[in-house]
Amino acid sequence: MVEPPVTRGKFITLEGGEGTGKSTQAARLKDYLAAEGHNVIVTREPGGSHGAEEIRELLVSGATDRWSPLAETLLFYAARDDHLMKTIRPALNRGQWVICDRFADSTRAYQGAAGNIATDLLHTLEHGVIGADWPELTLIFDLDPEVGLARAGRRLGEVHAEDRFEKKGLAFHARLRQSFLDIAARAPERCVIVDASLDVDQVTHAVTTAVAARFPGAAA
């Protein structure tokens, strides 16, 4: 008997500045989708595969000037290539839903808009590495960067500091916030802005509402 073809899974990314609560909401979204009968994995960038996690250690710690924006971009795309090849594409091809905490929009914001990397270079890397495997839905968590940095500072006190980007200063993070809003405005068919200043349960409600609207068959 011939097995029916596996329906490709869905790809959702969570984006935004520091301290916006993406990791918490990624875990809650996984629980929501699992309760609806979906097979779900949560992953992250930089990271999400063995090789990409090794590159993560180079990117998120150390002095703010450890890498130039160009070097950061190339390292992020080396990690993203491994992540896509080893984790994201195999999961989607198995029919799993993939929730990723950060993806290419973070590179557009952090290294592109805030780091002044040329758009043409980013588009070339996106074409060569990502190809057609862009997320169907991107949730952009919007928050005053002063609030976000304060939250991130409290969180980082609990573990070894992955604080290289947090230390780049308020002006940098203000440019990041605007860049994410610009990304959402340019791609409304893919992006939904979530008010991350709300209570955590209200944010979860906004997230699940956006997912149910974008994927009408997601909820039972």
Secondary structure, 3 states (H helix, E strand, C coil): CCCCCCCCCCEEEEEECCCCCHHHHHHHHHHHHHHCCCCEEEEECCCCCHHHHHHHHHHHCCCCCCCCHHHHHHHHHHHHHHHHHHHHHHHHHCCCEEEEECCHHHHHHHHHHCCCCCHHHHHHHHHHHHCCCCCCEEEEEECCHHHHHHHHHHHHCCCCCCCCCHHHCHHHHHHHHHHHHHHHHHCCCCEEEEECCCCHHHHHHHHHHHHHHHCCCCCC
